[in-house]
């Protein structure tokens, strides 16, 4: 739901109207569930046995396994493709497989189904949701859109299929700047549901936007003071920050980018140490791709833990709901299966296809 609209100044830009509130995390997290639970790793023998079962099932089903960079290491290791939301969308759009096993969260699997309505799409855990998706109900968005007929709605991909169906174009953190720069100049831009990503895009493009009240609970836990302390310990380290983070954290970054671009940055940068400000699942791939470099997980704020506690890496509880056993089981049962109404499939496909088309343009032709 939209919060209080205020005036704000962005790096010399004239004051713009935008939403300056944050989601109340207590309403999004189930009571009794620790915000940052410790996950017990599977023994190697069990990982090996499950992986072999999955590979046999994949061949039998003519399936493709897509995994987000935040998935647990053993899932990343058996996936056909590991990447960010943009790369996963592109893979889903192009796959010749009959079955898509989507190891991510619910909105990602929905996106794959929208792009492949005739294929079977399964999600290992049907409850793997997203605080951003929850922050933007379709009925609330539709009501707000009616307040301004000139809105051009840009939706971050972290939203439901029903919300996508209401929007003009989708974006990811990897292409949000390009998508906003391509938006019609005569339209009033409404950016949903991530206010932090939207604020960063405004800083990069100078394009004013109205921002929805929503954020990623895992990324807003990073704090400036804790990051400054970590920089003192590792003064030579480069700081790479996801744009879903708060501005106080983004201001300390050497690079602000999507998970896929983070990996590219670490590969090509001459630095040997990197402080990584995003969900800790990405460290597995970073260490595989850059075994000669050191990656330090930025600590998150947690009132239940001391600042000196080393177990304060950010873990998205939704991403970590998927396990290797659940991957195997969903392939055996072909469930939980993603099903969407035909009208939602049809309407939501258009803004996703528009995003993919804009993303494929050379930079000079993106607008």
Buried (B, 14 or more C-beta within 10 A) or exposed (E): BBBEBEEBEBEEBEEBBBBBBBBEBEEBBEEEEEBBEEEEEBEEEEBEBBBEBBEEBBEEBEBBBBBBBBBBBBBBBBBBBBBBBBBBBBBBBEBEBEBBBBBBBBBBBBBBBBBBEEBBBBBBBBEBBBBBBBBBBBEBBEEBBEEEEEBBBBBBBBBBBBBBBBBBBBBBBBBBBBBBBBBEEEBBBBBBBBBBBBBBBBBBBBBBBBBBBBBBBBBBBBBBEBBEEBBEEBEEBBBBBBBBBBEEBBEBBBBBBBBBBBBEBBEEBEBEBBBBBBBBBBBBBBBEEBEEBBBBBBBBEBEEBEEEEEEBBBBBBBBBBBBBBBBBBBBEEBEBBBEBEEEBBEBBBBBBBBBBEBBEEEEEEBE
